[in-house]
Amino acid sequence: MMQAANVPVSLDALLPENAGLFRREVARALGVKAAQVSDVRLLKRSIDARKKSHVHGVVTVAVKLAEGARVAPARGVAVKPYEPPAPLEVPTATLSPGEPRPLVVGTGPAGLFCALYLARAGLRPLVVERGAAVDERVEIVEAFNAGAPLDAVTNIQFGEGGAGTFSDGKLNSGIKSPHIRHVLEAFVEAGAPDDILVDAKPHIGTDLLVDVVRNLRRAIEAAGGEVRFLTRLVDVEVEDGAVVGAVLEDERTGATEIVATNRVVLACGHSARDTFQMVSRAGVVLERKPFAVGVRIEHPQVLINQAQYGPAAAHPALGAADYKLAVKTSDGRGVYTFCMCPGGEVVAAASEAGGLCVNGMSRHARAGKNANSALLVEVRPDDLPGEDPLEGVTFQRHWEHAAFDLGGFSYLAPAQTVKQFRAGMAGAPSTEVKPTYPRGVVWADLHQCLPPFVTDALEEAFPLLDRRLAGFAHPQAVMTGIEARSSSPVRLVRDERFQTNIAGLYPCGEGGGYAGGIMSAAVDGLRVAEAIVGECS
């Protein structure tokens, strides 16, 4: 029988070349001799940097001891029987004679994982994606970064893999679900590094995600699903309160096709604004939900490393440090960082002509000179006028257009140092932080492209955030605007069967308002798929 234990270890013991030291430190924590440890498996690893004078690793291990060995664990080391994680079981489902196959709209993490489960259950889903396949998508995004016109069909928001393809590929989440392990295992099966199964803060990186999402699509096709790119859902056909079909449009030719289906999974992503309008016209109940608006903030990565790890910052077991900060202003409004990208870059995330927005991404190595993160201010439903549930979309568009105008009408991004922002100054600053936004920046006053309640909150939050992370409010840190797509401003209301008031319509993932990142979106996709398979089993 194997036993599981949480064990503190030195940073040196975390290095791959020091397997012997790792085993000895685990044995010492368990109160046994290293020779009595016949097998040790790493289950989870994290870094404890609460004391900068004693930065160390914390690992969860499964250990098999020699017969007769008895543990005498050190203080604070808990030992219990090891229970391996249960695999994902996909039951076989069948459609009734003449019943059409389900339609999955979108190939972000929610759509991919929903479709993969449905395909492996035998339901042969049709999957449609408005943007291009990932290889063509990368070429289009790189061309835009180099100065080409915006492609409103394929960009950082739309295309195979969803918005997460051009991100840090961060896989940690605040949710708790057995499906988290299942998603990680599927990513590894699709080519992601094995490390994501053990890292407390797993990430893949945009450079590796391209291959991973391609392989997930191939797995869907191998299991009987069909995937069509440059194909957009433009309407749903409803009879007696239930879906009976979907209208699809070829983005290249404009030709439309009606496909019969009684189940449509809307995994369209948080930027599919035309889809929100379409389902609203069809009678789906929508509601406003909180979202956030702000900027990307860039610091030298070495500053973040030193702030988080102190004298240990250069240790090879640590890599580029991250952070996650949250404070409240005097009136209770939340200001927080999101999607922090160690060693990454700011990306051009526009998807509509005349609107500018930014995001962030990192490659797997996280080797860039800058760290960047979204710095966001919460937008509450009652911050918006009227009663229209889509007013949040109008709000996003207004400020994205303001940023586009401030940047000179050419997808240059407005930027400002923290010092300038707090002093209300504009113009070229003195800063050693080189902005990484690929199309270039215009030094401007960000107060002109953000609502006053957002800029007021940011100004009040900077000293509070700096107390949480020394150097966060560094005068030379660069703010690039604007970030307005961290989450959907609308939720498509669904019931306990995951369906809207129109039967057979399943909102899923970030676009439906039920997720906030790659992992939670993928898990939501699996939950929706389970519900559909349950109906067909």
Secondary structure, DSSP 8 states (H G I E B T S, - for coil): --EEEEEEE-TGGGSGGGHHHHHHHHHHHHTS-GGGEEEEEEEEEEEE-SSGGG-EEEEEEEEEE-TT------TT--EEE---------------TT----EEE--SHHHHHHHHHHHHTT---EEEESS--HHHHHHHHHHHHTT----SSSSSSSSTT-GGGGS--B---S---THHHHHHHHHHHTT--GGGGTBSS-B--HHHHHHHHHHHHHHHHHTT-EEEESEEEEEEEEETTEEEEEEEEETTT--EEEEE-S-EEE---TT-HHHHHHHHHTT--EEE--EEEEEEEEEEHHHHHHHHHGGGTT-TTT-S-----EEE-TT--EEEEEEEETT-EEEE---STT---EEEE--TT---SEEEEEEEEEE-GGGS-SS-TTHHHHHHHHHHHHHHHHTTSSS-EEEEEHHHHHHT--S----S-----TT-EEE--GGGSS-HHHHHHHHHHHHHHHHHSTTTT-TT-EEEEEE--SS-SEEE---TTS--SSBTEEE-HHHHTS-SSHHHHHHHHHHHHHHHHHHH-
